[in-house]
Amino acid sequence: MKILKRIFQYKRMYLLLGLPIGLLLTFLARFGSWAEDIYAKGVHAFFENTVGRLVSLLPFSVTEWLIVAAVLGAVTYLVFVIIWLCRNKSAWKHILYRTFINVLCAVSLSYFLFVITMGLAYYRKPATEYMDLSVRQYSVEELKEVTLWLAKSANTEREKLSEDENGVSVLSSDFWETSAEAQRSFNKISEKYPKIGQVSARNKPMVFSKVMSSTMTLGVYFPYTFESNINIDATPYTIPATMCHELSHVKGFMREDEANFIGFLACMLSERADFRYSGYMSAFVYALNRLANEDYAAATEVAKTVSAAVIRDDNAENKYWDQYEDTVISETTGQIYNEYLQSNNQSDGLKSYGKMLDLVIAWYQTEVKAK
């Protein structure tokens, strides 16, 4: 009892309970449907409509400045500890003990907040159950058919877009209007699939977008603020699909394949050609790559149908990302994120993004081909 009394002599020590509670909730989420019925429809929805709605009113990314504040705070605290040690050398054990406890409390609290604002959503029901989509094994011919449809559709929408001096497509409005259109398009999904729900948050531009690019990141959903953050330095045509993808996370659809597909679907429902083009291109890249793995000749045949304008856009995007690819930063963050996804009920890691194609094909079979 004396040991426990000594351990919990500081009130903040009770923050350490956040870690085991968070781990227990994550473990229990694997069983039953409460992660859907109680968490997704209740807890997550509450945070989205309170914290998310309030933060959304601010014209800047709260996420960005919280990260800056956290880094500066950590550095300041480290300097403080060093000065404290220098001035109280005889009490170094006590100082290091308190420092360790403080750090552990911060980690424990952060993990618990992550679990209740985002982590449990990884264990909710698959989005296909909301949309009556049946994902099955598709033949190479069916894959080729969808890939060709995506290519032709992208060609058609690309003809409607304006270009910059380099012949690369540009968006038809500024960031905030594009963000508003992403929200409008996303909310149209609920007209056909009510359980997806409407989103109240809006996308935010990141000032440090080049830093995001160095980690090969297009967008980031931050659970503590329920905020969708967008890399505005990326190739313009990728931004609408990224916006809709991140809004999917805001609604609690955390699996990357599902967020990719819901983002694609939102783009399809937009009245703007640049959104539809962004959606088609987001799926076409995955489709052509998979077709090339299955039947290279078929992929080559489809690739020949891609217009020169679409190729210019694709080359511009590849050129942009080439400067950040295979660097220490991008490789390290990629590995970390891959392990993060695998630890959160996505065994395929980064490859789970590409699994959205299975959903696109299922949707094509029922919503496009069948009609």
Backbone torsions as a table, in degrees:
resi	resn	phi	psi	omega
1	MET	NA	-35.8	179.2
2	LYS	-63.9	-37.8	-179.9
3	ILE	-64.4	-46.6	179.0
4	LEU	-63.1	-38.5	179.2
5	LYS	-63.8	-38.4	179.4
6	ARG	-69.4	-41.2	-179.2
7	ILE	-62.1	-41.1	-176.3
8	PHE	-99.4	29.0	178.3
9	GLN	-70.8	-21.7	176.1
10	TYR	-98.9	132.6	-178.2
11	LYS	-58.0	-35.2	-177.3
12	ARG	-66.4	-13.6	-179.4
13	MET	-59.7	-26.1	-179.4
14	TYR	-68.7	-14.6	175.5
15	LEU	-66.5	-20.9	179.1
16	LEU	-64.7	-18.3	178.6
17	LEU	-68.1	-19.8	-179.9
18	GLY	-59.5	-36.9	-178.4
19	LEU	-65.4	-55.5	179.6
20	PRO	-65.5	-34.0	178.5
21	ILE	-65.7	-43.3	178.2
22	GLY	-61.1	-43.9	178.7
23	LEU	-64.3	-39.1	179.4
24	LEU	-65.7	-44.3	179.4
25	LEU	-62.2	-40.9	179.5
26	THR	-64.6	-40.3	178.6
27	PHE	-65.0	-44.7	-178.0
28	LEU	-68.6	-26.1	-179.3
29	ALA	-64.2	-19.4	179.1
30	ARG	-73.1	-13.1	-175.3
31	PHE	-119.3	136.3	178.3
32	GLY	76.1	-171.6	-176.4
33	SER	-113.4	13.9	-175.0
34	TRP	-67.9	-24.9	177.0
35	ALA	-63.3	-26.3	177.3
36	GLU	-89.8	-54.4	-171.1
37	ASP	-71.1	-37.5	-177.1
38	ILE	-99.6	-49.6	-174.8
39	TYR	-75.6	-60.3	-174.0
40	ALA	-61.6	-44.1	-176.5
41	LYS	-84.4	-16.3	-177.6
42	GLY	-114.7	-73.4	-174.6
43	VAL	-62.4	-52.9	-178.2
44	HIS	-62.5	-43.8	-179.9
45	ALA	-61.6	-37.7	179.2
46	PHE	-63.2	-48.0	179.7
47	PHE	-63.5	-39.8	-179.3
48	GLU	-62.1	-41.4	-175.7
49	ASN	-85.6	-4.3	176.2
50	THR	-113.5	-73.6	-179.5
51	VAL	-59.9	-50.3	-178.1
52	GLY	-60.1	-42.9	-178.2
53	ARG	-66.6	-41.3	-179.4
54	LEU	-68.2	-46.4	-179.9
55	VAL	-62.7	-33.4	-178.2
56	SER	-63.7	-22.1	-179.4
57	LEU	-71.0	-22.5	-178.4
58	LEU	-79.4	138.6	-175.7
59	PRO	-84.8	24.4	178.6
60	PHE	-149.0	165.4	-178.8
61	SER	-80.2	110.4	176.2
62	VAL	-65.4	-36.3	178.3
63	THR	-52.2	-49.3	-176.0
64	GLU	-57.9	-45.6	-176.5
65	TRP	-78.7	-24.9	173.2
66	LEU	-67.3	-38.8	177.9
67	ILE	-65.4	-43.6	177.6
68	VAL	-60.8	-44.8	-179.9
69	ALA	-63.3	-38.9	-179.8
70	ALA	-65.4	-42.0	179.1
71	VAL	-65.1	-47.0	179.4
72	LEU	-64.1	-38.6	178.7
73	GLY	-64.6	-41.0	179.2
74	ALA	-64.6	-43.5	178.9
75	VAL	-64.4	-43.6	179.2
76	THR	-61.2	-43.0	-179.9
77	TYR	-65.2	-39.2	178.3
78	LEU	-61.8	-43.7	178.1
79	VAL	-62.8	-42.1	178.8
80	PHE	-59.9	-43.8	-179.6
81	VAL	-63.9	-42.4	179.5
82	ILE	-61.8	-44.6	178.6
83	ILE	-63.8	-41.4	178.9
84	TRP	-60.5	-42.6	179.2
85	LEU	-65.4	-40.9	-179.5
86	CYS	-64.7	-34.1	-177.5
87	ARG	-87.6	-16.6	-178.4
88	ASN	-134.7	61.0	-175.6
89	LYS	-59.1	-33.1	-177.7
90	SER	-70.8	-19.9	-177.5
91	ALA	-106.0	27.3	-173.7
92	TRP	-61.8	-34.8	179.4
93	LYS	-64.7	-43.2	-179.6
94	HIS	-65.7	-40.8	-179.3
95	ILE	-64.7	-46.3	179.4
96	LEU	-65.6	-35.9	177.9
97	TYR	-62.2	-48.2	-179.7
98	ARG	-65.0	-37.4	178.8
99	THR	-64.2	-45.0	179.0
100	PHE	-60.8	-43.7	179.8
101	ILE	-63.5	-42.9	-179.7
102	ASN	-61.6	-43.9	178.9
103	VAL	-64.4	-43.5	-179.7
104	LEU	-63.4	-38.5	178.0
105	CYS	-64.7	-40.9	179.7
106	ALA	-64.2	-42.7	178.6
107	VAL	-64.8	-43.6	-179.2
108	SER	-62.2	-46.5	-180.0
109	LEU	-65.1	-42.1	-179.8
110	SER	-62.2	-41.8	-179.4
111	TYR	-66.3	-42.7	179.7
112	PHE	-61.7	-43.8	179.1
113	LEU	-64.7	-37.4	176.6
114	PHE	-61.1	-44.0	-177.7
115	VAL	-62.2	-45.2	-175.1
116	ILE	-82.9	-13.4	178.5
117	THR	-104.0	-16.1	-175.7
118	MET	-153.0	-45.6	-170.0
119	GLY	-55.5	-41.1	-177.3
120	LEU	-69.2	-21.9	-178.8
121	ALA	-67.2	-18.3	177.5
122	TYR	-66.9	-14.1	-174.8
123	TYR	-111.2	14.9	178.2
124	ARG	-79.6	176.0	-179.2
125	LYS	-63.0	150.0	176.3
126	PRO	-61.7	145.0	-179.6
127	ALA	-61.9	-24.8	-179.3
128	THR	-60.8	-27.0	179.9
129	GLU	-71.2	-21.8	177.0
130	TYR	-81.9	-22.3	-170.0
131	MET	-113.3	2.0	-179.0
132	ASP	54.9	40.3	177.4
133	LEU	-98.2	136.6	179.2
134	SER	-110.2	108.8	179.7
135	VAL	-87.9	126.2	-180.0
136	ARG	-138.3	179.9	176.9
137	GLN	-77.4	125.0	-177.9
138	TYR	-106.0	150.1	179.9
139	SER	-78.2	165.3	178.1
140	VAL	-62.7	-37.1	179.4
141	GLU	-64.2	-39.8	178.0
142	GLU	-67.6	-38.8	177.8
143	LEU	-63.7	-43.3	178.8
144	LYS	-62.4	-40.5	-179.6
145	GLU	-60.6	-45.6	-179.9
146	VAL	-68.0	-41.3	179.7
147	THR	-61.9	-42.2	178.3
148	LEU	-65.4	-40.1	177.6
149	TRP	-62.3	-43.3	178.8
150	LEU	-63.2	-41.7	-179.7
151	ALA	-64.0	-47.3	-179.2
152	LYS	-65.7	-38.5	179.2
153	SER	-66.1	-40.6	177.6
154	ALA	-63.5	-41.9	177.6
155	ASN	-57.3	-45.8	-177.5
156	THR	-62.8	-47.0	-178.2
157	GLU	-69.9	-32.6	-178.4
158	ARG	-64.2	-32.4	-179.7
159	GLU	-63.6	-20.3	-176.1
160	LYS	-90.8	-3.8	-172.6
161	LEU	-97.4	153.8	174.8
162	SER	-83.3	162.8	-177.5
163	GLU	-128.2	159.7	173.0
164	ASP	-90.2	-171.7	-176.3
165	GLU	-65.7	-16.4	179.7
166	ASN	-97.6	5.6	179.8
167	GLY	77.9	18.6	179.1
168	VAL	-99.9	138.8	-176.4
169	SER	-64.1	148.6	177.6
170	VAL	-125.6	161.3	178.8
171	LEU	-76.0	156.8	-176.1
172	SER	-88.7	4.5	177.6
173	SER	-155.7	174.3	178.5
174	ASP	-75.4	179.7	-174.0
175	PHE	-59.2	-48.3	-172.2
176	TRP	-68.3	-36.3	176.6
177	GLU	-70.7	-35.9	176.0
178	THR	-64.6	-39.4	177.3
179	SER	-63.1	-42.0	178.7
180	ALA	-63.7	-38.5	178.3
181	GLU	-67.0	-36.3	177.5
182	ALA	-61.3	-41.8	179.0
183	GLN	-66.2	-43.8	178.9
184	ARG	-62.2	-45.4	-178.8
185	SER	-64.7	-42.0	179.5
186	PHE	-61.0	-42.3	-175.6
187	ASN	-70.6	-15.8	175.7
188	LYS	-70.2	-22.4	-179.5
189	ILE	-59.9	-37.7	-175.5
190	SER	-67.3	-14.8	177.0
191	GLU	-67.0	-33.8	178.0
192	LYS	-99.1	-35.4	-179.1
193	TYR	-123.4	81.5	-174.1
194	PRO	-56.2	-30.1	-176.5
195	LYS	-71.5	-15.8	175.5
196	ILE	-67.5	-37.6	176.5
197	GLY	81.5	167.4	179.0
198	GLN	-99.5	147.6	-176.9
199	VAL	-101.2	139.9	-178.1
200	SER	-103.5	-14.7	-177.7
201	ALA	-86.5	165.2	176.4
202	ARG	-127.1	160.3	179.6
203	ASN	-74.8	150.8	179.0
204	LYS	-122.7	141.3	176.4
205	PRO	-80.0	142.8	178.2
206	MET	-96.7	125.0	177.1
207	VAL	-63.5	-41.2	-179.0
208	PHE	-92.0	49.8	-178.0
209	SER	-64.6	-34.0	178.8
210	LYS	-64.5	-31.9	176.0
211	VAL	-66.2	-40.6	175.9
212	MET	-60.3	-41.8	-179.2
213	SER	-61.9	-35.5	-179.5
214	SER	-63.3	-20.7	176.9
215	THR	-102.0	9.8	179.2
216	MET	61.4	42.1	-176.1
217	THR	-115.5	130.5	178.2
218	LEU	-93.2	-34.3	-178.5
219	GLY	-155.7	157.6	-179.5
220	VAL	-140.3	129.3	171.6
221	TYR	-98.3	126.9	-177.8
222	PHE	-108.2	113.3	-172.3
223	PRO	-65.2	-34.1	-175.0
224	TYR	-68.5	-21.9	178.9
225	THR	-116.8	-3.2	-176.1
226	PHE	51.1	52.2	-171.5
227	GLU	-123.9	135.7	176.3
228	SER	-98.2	120.4	-175.1
229	ASN	-115.6	131.3	-170.8
230	ILE	-117.1	136.0	174.2
231	ASN	-77.9	106.4	-176.4
232	ILE	-87.6	0.1	178.2
233	ASP	-91.0	-10.3	-177.3
234	ALA	-72.2	169.2	178.6
235	THR	-57.1	127.4	-172.6
236	PRO	-50.1	-41.9	-173.5
237	TYR	-66.9	-16.1	180.0
238	THR	-84.1	-16.0	-171.4
239	ILE	-66.8	-45.8	179.8
240	PRO	-57.0	-45.6	179.7
241	ALA	-64.7	-36.7	177.6
242	THR	-64.1	-43.9	178.9
243	MET	-57.7	-48.4	-178.5
244	CYS	-67.4	-34.8	176.0
245	HIS	-61.0	-47.6	-177.6
246	GLU	-68.6	-32.9	176.2
247	LEU	-64.8	-29.0	175.4
248	SER	-62.4	-39.9	177.0
249	HIS	-65.3	-39.6	178.1
250	VAL	-57.9	-36.0	179.2
251	LYS	-79.3	-1.0	176.0
252	GLY	95.1	12.2	175.2
253	PHE	-97.1	95.4	-169.9
254	MET	-90.7	-25.8	179.9
255	ARG	-64.0	132.3	-171.2
256	GLU	-66.1	-34.2	178.4
257	ASP	-65.5	-39.3	179.6
258	GLU	-70.3	-41.1	178.8
259	ALA	-64.5	-39.3	176.4
260	ASN	-61.7	-44.9	-177.8
261	PHE	-68.7	-45.1	179.6
262	ILE	-63.0	-37.1	175.3
263	GLY	-63.1	-42.7	176.6
264	PHE	-59.5	-46.1	-178.5
265	LEU	-62.4	-41.0	178.5
266	ALA	-62.1	-41.3	178.1
267	CYS	-63.0	-38.3	179.9
268	MET	-63.1	-29.6	-176.2
269	LEU	-88.6	-2.9	-179.0
270	SER	-74.6	150.9	175.6
271	GLU	-84.9	-5.8	-177.1
272	ARG	-98.6	134.8	-179.1
273	ALA	-64.7	-34.8	-178.3
274	ASP	-67.1	-29.6	175.8
275	PHE	-72.3	-46.3	-180.0
276	ARG	-62.7	-40.1	178.1
277	TYR	-61.9	-44.6	179.5
278	SER	-60.9	-40.8	178.9
279	GLY	-65.5	-46.4	178.8
280	TYR	-60.6	-43.5	-178.4
281	MET	-66.8	-35.4	-179.8
282	SER	-62.5	-33.2	179.3
283	ALA	-87.7	-35.0	-176.3
284	PHE	-61.2	-40.0	-179.7
285	VAL	-58.9	-46.0	178.9
286	TYR	-67.0	-40.3	-177.4
287	ALA	-64.9	-45.8	-178.5
288	LEU	-65.4	-39.6	178.8
289	ASN	-63.8	-42.5	179.9
290	ARG	-68.5	-39.6	178.9
291	LEU	-63.5	-38.0	178.7
292	ALA	-62.6	-35.1	178.4
293	ASN	-71.8	-31.0	-177.8
294	GLU	-87.9	-42.2	-176.1
295	ASP	-153.1	94.8	-174.3
296	TYR	-62.5	-37.5	-179.7
297	ALA	-63.8	-41.1	179.2
298	ALA	-65.8	-39.8	178.6
299	ALA	-64.2	-40.5	178.1
300	THR	-62.8	-38.8	178.8
301	GLU	-63.7	-44.2	179.2
302	VAL	-67.0	-40.8	-178.5
303	ALA	-59.2	-30.5	-179.7
304	LYS	-68.9	-17.3	-179.3
305	THR	-86.4	-10.0	-177.7
306	VAL	-72.4	132.2	-177.0
307	SER	-70.0	160.3	179.5
308	ALA	-62.6	-34.7	-179.7
309	ALA	-65.9	-43.0	178.0
310	VAL	-63.9	-40.3	178.8
311	ILE	-62.7	-38.6	177.6
312	ARG	-61.7	-42.4	178.3
313	ASP	-63.0	-44.7	-178.8
314	ASP	-64.5	-40.4	178.3
315	ASN	-65.0	-38.4	179.1
316	ALA	-64.1	-39.7	178.9
317	GLU	-67.9	-44.0	179.2
318	ASN	-61.8	-40.8	179.3
319	LYS	-63.6	-39.1	180.0
320	TYR	-63.7	-47.8	-175.1
321	TRP	-77.7	-19.2	178.8
322	ASP	-58.6	-32.7	-177.7
323	GLN	-72.5	-15.6	-179.0
324	TYR	-111.4	-12.9	-175.4
325	GLU	-74.1	146.8	176.4
326	ASP	61.8	28.6	173.5
327	THR	-95.4	166.6	179.4
328	VAL	-60.3	-41.7	-178.1
329	ILE	-65.2	-50.0	-177.1
330	SER	-66.3	-38.7	179.7
331	GLU	-67.0	-42.3	-178.5
332	THR	-67.8	-48.2	179.8
333	THR	-65.8	-34.0	177.7
334	GLY	-63.5	-42.9	179.6
335	GLN	-66.8	-41.5	179.3
336	ILE	-62.5	-44.7	-177.7
337	TYR	-69.3	-34.5	176.6
338	ASN	-60.6	-44.0	179.1
339	GLU	-69.7	-34.2	177.2
340	TYR	-61.3	-47.3	-179.8
341	LEU	-62.8	-42.5	-179.3
342	GLN	-64.2	-32.8	179.7
343	SER	-79.1	-9.2	-179.8
344	ASN	-119.0	54.6	170.2
345	ASN	64.1	27.3	175.2
346	GLN	-130.9	84.5	-172.4
347	SER	-61.7	-24.0	-179.2
348	ASP	-82.1	-3.8	178.3
349	GLY	58.7	-133.2	-178.7
350	LEU	-63.2	-24.9	179.3
351	LYS	-67.8	-15.0	-178.9
352	SER	-64.9	-24.1	176.9
353	TYR	-58.1	-43.4	-177.0
354	GLY	-70.5	-17.6	179.9
355	LYS	-69.0	-9.6	175.8
356	MET	-60.1	-24.2	-179.0
357	LEU	-61.8	-35.1	177.3
358	ASP	-59.5	-39.5	178.8
359	LEU	-71.2	-38.5	178.5
360	VAL	-62.7	-43.2	180.0
361	ILE	-64.1	-42.4	178.9
362	ALA	-62.8	-41.1	178.5
363	TRP	-66.6	-40.8	179.0
364	TYR	-60.7	-42.3	-178.0
365	GLN	-62.8	-36.3	-175.1
366	THR	-95.3	-32.1	-172.7
367	GLU	-104.8	-19.6	-177.6
368	VAL	-114.5	-61.0	-176.3
369	LYS	-64.6	-41.5	-176.5
370	ALA	-66.2	-18.2	-178.2
371	LYS	-104.4	NA	NA
